[in-house]
């Protein structure tokens, strides 16, 4: 897959575009998870994880739903 996107998507095979979209969604999800884990671990090193309690609850509510919606769309 081209790194900078497909130059002429209108001429591209629709199946290729679909598969590319799936890969991009999976990569985006994995990057978001990795970033959250890194930030959490960094805060934990300094003993500041208690400060993210308000956002942790929010993230724990929407993240599983986001994953579910992405998987449903991919199928």
HTML snippet that shows the backbone in 3Dmol.js (N, CA, C, O; Angstrom):
<script src="https://3Dmol.org/build/3Dmol-min.js"></script>
<div id="view" style="width:600px;height:400px;position:relative"></div>
<script>
const pdb = `
ATOM      1  N   UNK A   1       0.831  -1.183   0.000  1.00  0.00           N
ATOM      2  CA  UNK A   1       0.000   0.000   0.000  1.00  0.00           C
ATOM      3  C   UNK A   1       0.875   1.245   0.000  1.00  0.00           C
ATOM      4  O   UNK A   1       1.887   1.294   0.699  1.00  0.00           O
ATOM      5  N   UNK A   2       0.499   2.235  -0.767  1.00  0.00           N
ATOM      6  CA  UNK A   2       1.275   3.465  -0.816  1.00  0.00           C
ATOM      7  C   UNK A   2       1.233   4.197   0.530  1.00  0.00           C
ATOM      8  O   UNK A   2       0.187   4.280   1.174  1.00  0.00           O
ATOM      9  N   UNK A   3       2.368   4.715   0.932  1.00  0.00           N
ATOM     10  CA  UNK A   3       2.456   5.407   2.220  1.00  0.00           C
ATOM     11  C   UNK A   3       1.656   6.704   2.217  1.00  0.00           C
ATOM     12  O   UNK A   3       1.039   7.052   3.224  1.00  0.00           O
ATOM     13  N   UNK A   4       1.660   7.414   1.111  1.00  0.00           N
ATOM     14  CA  UNK A   4       0.984   8.710   1.043  1.00  0.00           C
ATOM     15  C   UNK A   4      -0.399   8.631   0.412  1.00  0.00           C
ATOM     16  O   UNK A   4      -0.924   9.641  -0.057  1.00  0.00           O
ATOM     17  N   UNK A   5      -0.976   7.474   0.396  1.00  0.00           N
ATOM     18  CA  UNK A   5      -2.314   7.333  -0.145  1.00  0.00           C
ATOM     19  C   UNK A   5      -2.305   6.905  -1.598  1.00  0.00           C
ATOM     20  O   UNK A   5      -1.254   6.737  -2.215  1.00  0.00           O
ATOM     21  N   UNK A   6      -3.480   6.739  -2.114  1.00  0.00           N
ATOM     22  CA  UNK A   6      -3.650   6.282  -3.487  1.00  0.00           C
ATOM     23  C   UNK A   6      -3.884   7.504  -4.361  1.00  0.00           C
ATOM     24  O   UNK A   6      -4.780   8.305  -4.097  1.00  0.00           O
ATOM     25  N   UNK A   7      -3.075   7.640  -5.401  1.00  0.00           N
ATOM     26  CA  UNK A   7      -3.098   8.839  -6.237  1.00  0.00           C
ATOM     27  C   UNK A   7      -4.441   9.026  -6.947  1.00  0.00           C
ATOM     28  O   UNK A   7      -4.965  10.139  -6.994  1.00  0.00           O
ATOM     29  N   UNK A   8      -4.991   7.966  -7.490  1.00  0.00           N
ATOM     30  CA  UNK A   8      -6.267   8.048  -8.215  1.00  0.00           C
ATOM     31  C   UNK A   8      -7.247   7.018  -7.637  1.00  0.00           C
ATOM     32  O   UNK A   8      -7.440   5.952  -8.221  1.00  0.00           O
ATOM     33  N   UNK A   9      -7.862   7.334  -6.498  1.00  0.00           N
ATOM     34  CA  UNK A   9      -8.748   6.345  -5.864  1.00  0.00           C
ATOM     35  C   UNK A   9      -9.956   5.960  -6.711  1.00  0.00           C
ATOM     36  O   UNK A   9     -10.485   4.858  -6.564  1.00  0.00           O
ATOM     37  N   UNK A  10     -10.395   6.846  -7.589  1.00  0.00           N
ATOM     38  CA  UNK A  10     -11.546   6.531  -8.444  1.00  0.00           C
ATOM     39  C   UNK A  10     -11.242   5.407  -9.427  1.00  0.00           C
ATOM     40  O   UNK A  10     -12.147   4.706  -9.882  1.00  0.00           O
ATOM     41  N   UNK A  11      -9.976   5.241  -9.747  1.00  0.00           N
ATOM     42  CA  UNK A  11      -9.571   4.206 -10.695  1.00  0.00           C
ATOM     43  C   UNK A  11      -9.116   2.931  -9.998  1.00  0.00           C
ATOM     44  O   UNK A  11      -8.839   1.930 -10.657  1.00  0.00           O
ATOM     45  N   UNK A  12      -9.039   2.960  -8.684  1.00  0.00           N
ATOM     46  CA  UNK A  12      -8.531   1.822  -7.919  1.00  0.00           C
ATOM     47  C   UNK A  12      -9.637   0.777  -7.720  1.00  0.00           C
ATOM     48  O   UNK A  12     -10.821   1.108  -7.675  1.00  0.00           O
ATOM     49  N   UNK A  13      -9.230  -0.467  -7.604  1.00  0.00           N
ATOM     50  CA  UNK A  13     -10.146  -1.558  -7.298  1.00  0.00           C
ATOM     51  C   UNK A  13     -10.792  -1.297  -5.934  1.00  0.00           C
ATOM     52  O   UNK A  13     -10.096  -1.015  -4.958  1.00  0.00           O
ATOM     53  N   UNK A  14     -12.111  -1.390  -5.872  1.00  0.00           N
ATOM     54  CA  UNK A  14     -12.841  -1.094  -4.630  1.00  0.00           C
ATOM     55  C   UNK A  14     -12.429  -2.019  -3.484  1.00  0.00           C
ATOM     56  O   UNK A  14     -12.397  -1.600  -2.327  1.00  0.00           O
ATOM     57  N   UNK A  15     -12.118  -3.261  -3.800  1.00  0.00           N
ATOM     58  CA  UNK A  15     -11.682  -4.206  -2.770  1.00  0.00           C
ATOM     59  C   UNK A  15     -10.347  -3.765  -2.164  1.00  0.00           C
ATOM     60  O   UNK A  15     -10.145  -3.881  -0.955  1.00  0.00           O
ATOM     61  N   UNK A  16      -9.449  -3.265  -2.989  1.00  0.00           N
ATOM     62  CA  UNK A  16      -8.173  -2.771  -2.491  1.00  0.00           C
ATOM     63  C   UNK A  16      -8.366  -1.578  -1.560  1.00  0.00           C
ATOM     64  O   UNK A  16      -7.710  -1.474  -0.523  1.00  0.00           O
ATOM     65  N   UNK A  17      -9.276  -0.679  -1.943  1.00  0.00           N
ATOM     66  CA  UNK A  17      -9.565   0.475  -1.091  1.00  0.00           C
ATOM     67  C   UNK A  17     -10.157   0.040   0.240  1.00  0.00           C
ATOM     68  O   UNK A  17      -9.804   0.581   1.289  1.00  0.00           O
ATOM     69  N   UNK A  18     -11.052  -0.932   0.200  1.00  0.00           N
ATOM     70  CA  UNK A  18     -11.684  -1.445   1.416  1.00  0.00           C
ATOM     71  C   UNK A  18     -10.642  -2.070   2.339  1.00  0.00           C
ATOM     72  O   UNK A  18     -10.633  -1.801   3.540  1.00  0.00           O
ATOM     73  N   UNK A  19      -9.771  -2.898   1.784  1.00  0.00           N
ATOM     74  CA  UNK A  19      -8.743  -3.545   2.595  1.00  0.00           C
ATOM     75  C   UNK A  19      -7.780  -2.514   3.170  1.00  0.00           C
ATOM     76  O   UNK A  19      -7.334  -2.642   4.310  1.00  0.00           O
ATOM     77  N   UNK A  20      -7.466  -1.509   2.394  1.00  0.00           N
ATOM     78  CA  UNK A  20      -6.587  -0.446   2.887  1.00  0.00           C
ATOM     79  C   UNK A  20      -7.240   0.283   4.052  1.00  0.00           C
ATOM     80  O   UNK A  20      -6.575   0.597   5.039  1.00  0.00           O
ATOM     81  N   UNK A  21      -8.531   0.554   3.947  1.00  0.00           N
ATOM     82  CA  UNK A  21      -9.259   1.230   5.023  1.00  0.00           C
ATOM     83  C   UNK A  21      -9.240   0.387   6.295  1.00  0.00           C
ATOM     84  O   UNK A  21      -9.068   0.918   7.392  1.00  0.00           O
ATOM     85  N   UNK A  22      -9.415  -0.908   6.151  1.00  0.00           N
ATOM     86  CA  UNK A  22      -9.375  -1.791   7.325  1.00  0.00           C
ATOM     87  C   UNK A  22      -8.015  -1.735   8.005  1.00  0.00           C
ATOM     88  O   UNK A  22      -7.928  -1.646   9.230  1.00  0.00           O
ATOM     89  N   UNK A  23      -6.968  -1.785   7.218  1.00  0.00           N
ATOM     90  CA  UNK A  23      -5.614  -1.726   7.777  1.00  0.00           C
ATOM     91  C   UNK A  23      -5.394  -0.403   8.494  1.00  0.00           C
ATOM     92  O   UNK A  23      -4.831  -0.374   9.588  1.00  0.00           O
ATOM     93  N   UNK A  24      -5.833   0.685   7.885  1.00  0.00           N
ATOM     94  CA  UNK A  24      -5.676   2.000   8.508  1.00  0.00           C
ATOM     95  C   UNK A  24      -6.436   2.090   9.823  1.00  0.00           C
ATOM     96  O   UNK A  24      -5.924   2.656  10.789  1.00  0.00           O
ATOM     97  N   UNK A  25      -7.643   1.543   9.880  1.00  0.00           N
ATOM     98  CA  UNK A  25      -8.422   1.572  11.115  1.00  0.00           C
ATOM     99  C   UNK A  25      -7.756   0.749  12.206  1.00  0.00           C
ATOM    100  O   UNK A  25      -7.698   1.167  13.363  1.00  0.00           O
ATOM    101  N   UNK A  26      -7.256  -0.413  11.835  1.00  0.00           N
ATOM    102  CA  UNK A  26      -6.590  -1.262  12.819  1.00  0.00           C
ATOM    103  C   UNK A  26      -5.321  -0.600  13.343  1.00  0.00           C
ATOM    104  O   UNK A  26      -5.048  -0.637  14.543  1.00  0.00           O
ATOM    105  N   UNK A  27      -4.551   0.000  12.451  1.00  0.00           N
ATOM    106  CA  UNK A  27      -3.322   0.681  12.861  1.00  0.00           C
ATOM    107  C   UNK A  27      -3.641   1.878  13.756  1.00  0.00           C
ATOM    108  O   UNK A  27      -2.951   2.111  14.749  1.00  0.00           O
ATOM    109  N   UNK A  28      -4.673   2.631  13.413  1.00  0.00           N
ATOM    110  CA  UNK A  28      -5.069   3.792  14.222  1.00  0.00           C
ATOM    111  C   UNK A  28      -5.482   3.365  15.610  1.00  0.00           C
ATOM    112  O   UNK A  28      -5.105   3.997  16.597  1.00  0.00           O
ATOM    113  N   UNK A  29      -6.255   2.295  15.693  1.00  0.00           N
ATOM    114  CA  UNK A  29      -6.692   1.795  16.990  1.00  0.00           C
ATOM    115  C   UNK A  29      -5.494   1.356  17.819  1.00  0.00           C
ATOM    116  O   UNK A  29      -5.405   1.676  19.004  1.00  0.00           O
ATOM    117  N   UNK A  30      -4.579   0.629  17.204  1.00  0.00           N
ATOM    118  CA  UNK A  30      -3.413   0.135  17.938  1.00  0.00           C
ATOM    119  C   UNK A  30      -2.521   1.287  18.404  1.00  0.00           C
ATOM    120  O   UNK A  30      -1.968   1.240  19.503  1.00  0.00           O
ATOM    121  N   UNK A  31      -2.382   2.310  17.580  1.00  0.00           N
ATOM    122  CA  UNK A  31      -1.583   3.467  17.975  1.00  0.00           C
ATOM    123  C   UNK A  31      -2.225   4.196  19.148  1.00  0.00           C
ATOM    124  O   UNK A  31      -1.529   4.646  20.058  1.00  0.00           O
ATOM    125  N   UNK A  32      -3.551   4.313  19.130  1.00  0.00           N
ATOM    126  CA  UNK A  32      -4.252   4.970  20.234  1.00  0.00           C
ATOM    127  C   UNK A  32      -4.074   4.192  21.527  1.00  0.00           C
ATOM    128  O   UNK A  32      -3.838   4.781  22.581  1.00  0.00           O
ATOM    129  N   UNK A  33      -4.183   2.878  21.452  1.00  0.00           N
ATOM    130  CA  UNK A  33      -4.002   2.034  22.637  1.00  0.00           C
ATOM    131  C   UNK A  33      -2.575   2.179  23.162  1.00  0.00           C
ATOM    132  O   UNK A  33      -2.367   2.356  24.362  1.00  0.00           O
ATOM    133  N   UNK A  34      -1.598   2.103  22.267  1.00  0.00           N
ATOM    134  CA  UNK A  34      -0.203   2.212  22.684  1.00  0.00           C
ATOM    135  C   UNK A  34       0.092   3.567  23.319  1.00  0.00           C
ATOM    136  O   UNK A  34       0.815   3.649  24.312  1.00  0.00           O
ATOM    137  N   UNK A  35      -0.464   4.616  22.750  1.00  0.00           N
ATOM    138  CA  UNK A  35      -0.240   5.950  23.305  1.00  0.00           C
ATOM    139  C   UNK A  35      -0.864   6.071  24.693  1.00  0.00           C
ATOM    140  O   UNK A  35      -0.246   6.615  25.607  1.00  0.00           O
ATOM    141  N   UNK A  36      -2.078   5.568  24.849  1.00  0.00           N
ATOM    142  CA  UNK A  36      -2.726   5.627  26.157  1.00  0.00           C
ATOM    143  C   UNK A  36      -1.909   4.853  27.196  1.00  0.00           C
ATOM    144  O   UNK A  36      -1.698   5.332  28.310  1.00  0.00           O
ATOM    145  N   UNK A  37      -1.456   3.664  26.825  1.00  0.00           N
ATOM    146  CA  UNK A  37      -0.673   2.844  27.754  1.00  0.00           C
ATOM    147  C   UNK A  37       0.629   3.554  28.113  1.00  0.00           C
ATOM    148  O   UNK A  37       1.036   3.534  29.275  1.00  0.00           O
ATOM    149  N   UNK A  38       1.291   4.179  27.140  1.00  0.00           N
ATOM    150  CA  UNK A  38       2.540   4.883  27.414  1.00  0.00           C
ATOM    151  C   UNK A  38       2.310   6.051  28.366  1.00  0.00           C
ATOM    152  O   UNK A  38       3.056   6.228  29.329  1.00  0.00           O
ATOM    153  N   UNK A  39       1.282   6.844  28.096  1.00  0.00           N
ATOM    154  CA  UNK A  39       0.979   7.982  28.970  1.00  0.00           C
ATOM    155  C   UNK A  39       0.654   7.488  30.377  1.00  0.00           C
ATOM    156  O   UNK A  39       1.117   8.058  31.365  1.00  0.00           O
ATOM    157  N   UNK A  40      -0.132   6.441  30.461  1.00  0.00           N
ATOM    158  CA  UNK A  40      -0.492   5.886  31.766  1.00  0.00           C
ATOM    159  C   UNK A  40       0.753   5.395  32.509  1.00  0.00           C
ATOM    160  O   UNK A  40       0.921   5.667  33.698  1.00  0.00           O
ATOM    161  N   UNK A  41       1.624   4.671  31.800  1.00  0.00           N
ATOM    162  CA  UNK A  41       2.853   4.178  32.431  1.00  0.00           C
ATOM    163  C   UNK A  41       3.758   5.325  32.879  1.00  0.00           C
ATOM    164  O   UNK A  41       4.358   5.265  33.952  1.00  0.00           O
ATOM    165  N   UNK A  42       3.854   6.368  32.054  1.00  0.00           N
ATOM    166  CA  UNK A  42       4.661   7.530  32.438  1.00  0.00           C
ATOM    167  C   UNK A  42       4.111   8.196  33.686  1.00  0.00           C
ATOM    168  O   UNK A  42       4.868   8.556  34.588  1.00  0.00           O
ATOM    169  N   UNK A  43       2.808   8.360  33.740  1.00  0.00           N
ATOM    170  CA  UNK A  43       2.198   8.948  34.939  1.00  0.00           C
ATOM    171  C   UNK A  43       2.396   8.052  36.152  1.00  0.00           C
ATOM    172  O   UNK A  43       2.613   8.532  37.264  1.00  0.00           O
ATOM    173  N   UNK A  44       2.318   6.748  35.926  1.00  0.00           N
ATOM    174  CA  UNK A  44       2.486   5.793  37.027  1.00  0.00           C
ATOM    175  C   UNK A  44       3.898   5.861  37.609  1.00  0.00           C
ATOM    176  O   UNK A  44       4.079   5.703  38.816  1.00  0.00           O
ATOM    177  N   UNK A  45       4.891   6.094  36.762  1.00  0.00           N
ATOM    178  CA  UNK A  45       6.272   6.209  37.241  1.00  0.00           C
ATOM    179  C   UNK A  45       6.424   7.351  38.242  1.00  0.00           C
ATOM    180  O   UNK A  45       7.217   7.262  39.180  1.00  0.00           O
ATOM    181  N   UNK A  46       5.664   8.417  38.039  1.00  0.00           N
ATOM    182  CA  UNK A  46       5.735   9.580  38.916  1.00  0.00           C
ATOM    183  C   UNK A  46       4.657   9.571  40.004  1.00  0.00           C
ATOM    184  O   UNK A  46       4.522  10.527  40.768  1.00  0.00           O
ATOM    185  N   UNK A  47       3.906   8.492  40.058  1.00  0.00           N
ATOM    186  CA  UNK A  47       2.851   8.388  41.066  1.00  0.00           C
ATOM    187  C   UNK A  47       1.681   9.315  40.812  1.00  0.00           C
ATOM    188  O   UNK A  47       0.997   9.722  41.752  1.00  0.00           O
ATOM    189  N   UNK A  48       1.441   9.652  39.565  1.00  0.00           N
ATOM    190  CA  UNK A  48       0.382  10.599  39.224  1.00  0.00           C
ATOM    191  C   UNK A  48      -0.852   9.948  38.616  1.00  0.00           C
ATOM    192  O   UNK A  48      -1.732  10.645  38.112  1.00  0.00           O
ATOM    193  N   UNK A  49      -0.927   8.640  38.655  1.00  0.00           N
ATOM    194  CA  UNK A  49      -2.083   7.981  38.034  1.00  0.00           C
ATOM    195  C   UNK A  49      -3.382   8.312  38.748  1.00  0.00           C
ATOM    196  O   UNK A  49      -4.457   8.202  38.160  1.00  0.00           O
ATOM    197  N   UNK A  50      -3.297   8.714  40.001  1.00  0.00           N
ATOM    198  CA  UNK A  50      -4.536   9.092  40.702  1.00  0.00           C
ATOM    199  C   UNK A  50      -5.150  10.332  40.075  1.00  0.00           C
ATOM    200  O   UNK A  50      -6.347  10.571  40.229  1.00  0.00           O
ATOM    201  N   UNK A  51      -4.349  11.127  39.369  1.00  0.00           N
ATOM    202  CA  UNK A  51      -4.853  12.352  38.750  1.00  0.00           C
ATOM    203  C   UNK A  51      -5.673  12.100  37.492  1.00  0.00           C
ATOM    204  O   UNK A  51      -6.349  13.011  37.013  1.00  0.00           O
ATOM    205  N   UNK A  52      -5.630  10.899  36.949  1.00  0.00           N
ATOM    206  CA  UNK A  52      -6.395  10.652  35.724  1.00  0.00           C
ATOM    207  C   UNK A  52      -7.675   9.862  35.997  1.00  0.00           C
ATOM    208  O   UNK A  52      -8.294   9.334  35.072  1.00  0.00           O
ATOM    209  N   UNK A  53      -8.054   9.785  37.224  1.00  0.00           N
ATOM    210  CA  UNK A  53      -9.269   9.054  37.567  1.00  0.00           C
ATOM    211  C   UNK A  53     -10.489   9.538  36.816  1.00  0.00           C
ATOM    212  O   UNK A  53     -11.302   8.734  36.359  1.00  0.00           O
ATOM    213  N   UNK A  54     -10.624  10.862  36.684  1.00  0.00           N
ATOM    214  CA  UNK A  54     -11.788  11.413  35.986  1.00  0.00           C
ATOM    215  C   UNK A  54     -11.792  11.025  34.520  1.00  0.00           C
ATOM    216  O   UNK A  54     -12.847  10.719  33.965  1.00  0.00           O
ATOM    217  N   UNK A  55     -10.628  11.033  33.884  1.00  0.00           N
ATOM    218  CA  UNK A  55     -10.580  10.692  32.462  1.00  0.00           C
ATOM    219  C   UNK A  55     -10.555   9.189  32.236  1.00  0.00           C
ATOM    220  O   UNK A  55     -11.023   8.702  31.208  1.00  0.00           O
ATOM    221  N   UNK A  56     -10.008   8.457  33.196  1.00  0.00           N
ATOM    222  CA  UNK A  56      -9.942   6.998  33.048  1.00  0.00           C
ATOM    223  C   UNK A  56     -11.344   6.413  32.940  1.00  0.00           C
ATOM    224  O   UNK A  56     -11.595   5.549  32.100  1.00  0.00           O
ATOM    225  N   UNK A  57     -12.251   6.876  33.782  1.00  0.00           N
ATOM    226  CA  UNK A  57     -13.627   6.391  33.735  1.00  0.00           C
ATOM    227  C   UNK A  57     -14.246   6.689  32.367  1.00  0.00           C
ATOM    228  O   UNK A  57     -14.924   5.842  31.787  1.00  0.00           O
ATOM    229  N   UNK A  58     -14.008   7.888  31.865  1.00  0.00           N
ATOM    230  CA  UNK A  58     -14.545   8.290  30.564  1.00  0.00           C
ATOM    231  C   UNK A  58     -13.965   7.424  29.451  1.00  0.00           C
ATOM    232  O   UNK A  58     -14.700   6.939  28.591  1.00  0.00           O
ATOM    233  N   UNK A  59     -12.659   7.232  29.467  1.00  0.00           N
ATOM    234  CA  UNK A  59     -12.003   6.429  28.438  1.00  0.00           C
ATOM    235  C   UNK A  59     -12.472   4.981  28.503  1.00  0.00           C
ATOM    236  O   UNK A  59     -12.708   4.354  27.470  1.00  0.00           O
ATOM    237  N   UNK A  60     -12.605   4.456  29.701  1.00  0.00           N
ATOM    238  CA  UNK A  60     -13.035   3.067  29.855  1.00  0.00           C
ATOM    239  C   UNK A  60     -14.462   2.877  29.342  1.00  0.00           C
ATOM    240  O   UNK A  60     -14.838   1.767  28.964  1.00  0.00           O
ATOM    241  N   UNK A  61     -15.258   3.946  29.324  1.00  0.00           N
ATOM    242  CA  UNK A  61     -16.623   3.845  28.814  1.00  0.00           C
ATOM    243  C   UNK A  61     -16.652   3.866  27.289  1.00  0.00           C
ATOM    244  O   UNK A  61     -17.365   3.065  26.684  1.00  0.00           O
ATOM    245  N   UNK A  62     -15.900   4.758  26.653  1.00  0.00           N
ATOM    246  CA  UNK A  62     -16.019   4.903  25.206  1.00  0.00           C
ATOM    247  C   UNK A  62     -15.106   3.993  24.420  1.00  0.00           C
ATOM    248  O   UNK A  62     -15.437   3.636  23.290  1.00  0.00           O
ATOM    249  N   UNK A  63     -13.973   3.602  24.966  1.00  0.00           N
ATOM    250  CA  UNK A  63     -13.016   2.834  24.182  1.00  0.00           C
ATOM    251  C   UNK A  63     -13.550   1.472  23.742  1.00  0.00           C
ATOM    252  O   UNK A  63     -13.413   1.134  22.566  1.00  0.00           O
ATOM    253  N   UNK A  64     -14.154   0.672  24.628  1.00  0.00           N
ATOM    254  CA  UNK A  64     -14.708  -0.613  24.160  1.00  0.00           C
ATOM    255  C   UNK A  64     -15.788  -0.426  23.101  1.00  0.00           C
ATOM    256  O   UNK A  64     -15.889  -1.219  22.165  1.00  0.00           O
ATOM    257  N   UNK A  65     -16.589   0.615  23.248  1.00  0.00           N
ATOM    258  CA  UNK A  65     -17.624   0.890  22.246  1.00  0.00           C
ATOM    259  C   UNK A  65     -17.000   1.266  20.908  1.00  0.00           C
ATOM    260  O   UNK A  65     -17.490   0.859  19.855  1.00  0.00           O
ATOM    261  N   UNK A  66     -15.931   2.035  20.948  1.00  0.00           N
ATOM    262  CA  UNK A  66     -15.241   2.394  19.721  1.00  0.00           C
ATOM    263  C   UNK A  66     -14.697   1.150  19.030  1.00  0.00           C
ATOM    264  O   UNK A  66     -14.851   0.997  17.818  1.00  0.00           O
ATOM    265  N   UNK A  67     -14.069   0.273  19.780  1.00  0.00           N
ATOM    266  CA  UNK A  67     -13.528  -0.965  19.208  1.00  0.00           C
ATOM    267  C   UNK A  67     -14.641  -1.813  18.595  1.00  0.00           C
ATOM    268  O   UNK A  67     -14.477  -2.382  17.516  1.00  0.00           O
ATOM    269  N   UNK A  68     -15.766  -1.891  19.288  1.00  0.00           N
ATOM    270  CA  UNK A  68     -16.897  -2.673  18.798  1.00  0.00           C
ATOM    271  C   UNK A  68     -17.422  -2.116  17.483  1.00  0.00           C
ATOM    272  O   UNK A  68     -17.691  -2.875  16.551  1.00  0.00           O
ATOM    273  N   UNK A  69     -17.569  -0.813  17.399  1.00  0.00           N
ATOM    274  CA  UNK A  69     -18.093  -0.177  16.192  1.00  0.00           C
ATOM    275  C   UNK A  69     -17.127  -0.388  15.029  1.00  0.00           C
ATOM    276  O   UNK A  69     -17.558  -0.665  13.909  1.00  0.00           O
ATOM    277  N   UNK A  70     -15.835  -0.261  15.283  1.00  0.00           N
ATOM    278  CA  UNK A  70     -14.848  -0.472  14.217  1.00  0.00           C
ATOM    279  C   UNK A  70     -14.901  -1.904  13.716  1.00  0.00           C
ATOM    280  O   UNK A  70     -14.863  -2.138  12.508  1.00  0.00           O
ATOM    281  N   UNK A  71     -14.989  -2.868  14.630  1.00  0.00           N
ATOM    282  CA  UNK A  71     -15.045  -4.275  14.215  1.00  0.00           C
ATOM    283  C   UNK A  71     -16.315  -4.562  13.415  1.00  0.00           C
ATOM    284  O   UNK A  71     -16.274  -5.282  12.417  1.00  0.00           O
ATOM    285  N   UNK A  72     -17.447  -3.994  13.856  1.00  0.00           N
ATOM    286  CA  UNK A  72     -18.703  -4.196  13.121  1.00  0.00           C
ATOM    287  C   UNK A  72     -18.603  -3.614  11.719  1.00  0.00           C
ATOM    288  O   UNK A  72     -19.042  -4.231  10.749  1.00  0.00           O
ATOM    289  N   UNK A  73     -18.024  -2.424  11.619  1.00  0.00           N
ATOM    290  CA  UNK A  73     -17.893  -1.788  10.313  1.00  0.00           C
ATOM    291  C   UNK A  73     -16.967  -2.589   9.401  1.00  0.00           C
ATOM    292  O   UNK A  73     -17.210  -2.698   8.199  1.00  0.00           O
ATOM    293  N   UNK A  74     -15.918  -3.143   9.975  1.00  0.00           N
ATOM    294  CA  UNK A  74     -14.981  -3.921   9.181  1.00  0.00           C
ATOM    295  C   UNK A  74     -15.632  -5.200   8.646  1.00  0.00           C
ATOM    296  O   UNK A  74     -15.349  -5.622   7.525  1.00  0.00           O
ATOM    297  N   UNK A  75     -16.486  -5.801   9.434  1.00  0.00           N
ATOM    298  CA  UNK A  75     -17.148  -7.037   9.001  1.00  0.00           C
ATOM    299  C   UNK A  75     -18.203  -6.725   7.962  1.00  0.00           C
ATOM    300  O   UNK A  75     -18.874  -7.633   7.471  1.00  0.00           O
TER     301      UNK A  75
END
`;
const viewer = $3Dmol.createViewer("view");
viewer.addModel(pdb, "pdb");
viewer.setStyle({}, {cartoon: {color: "spectrum"}});
viewer.zoomTo();
viewer.render();
</script>
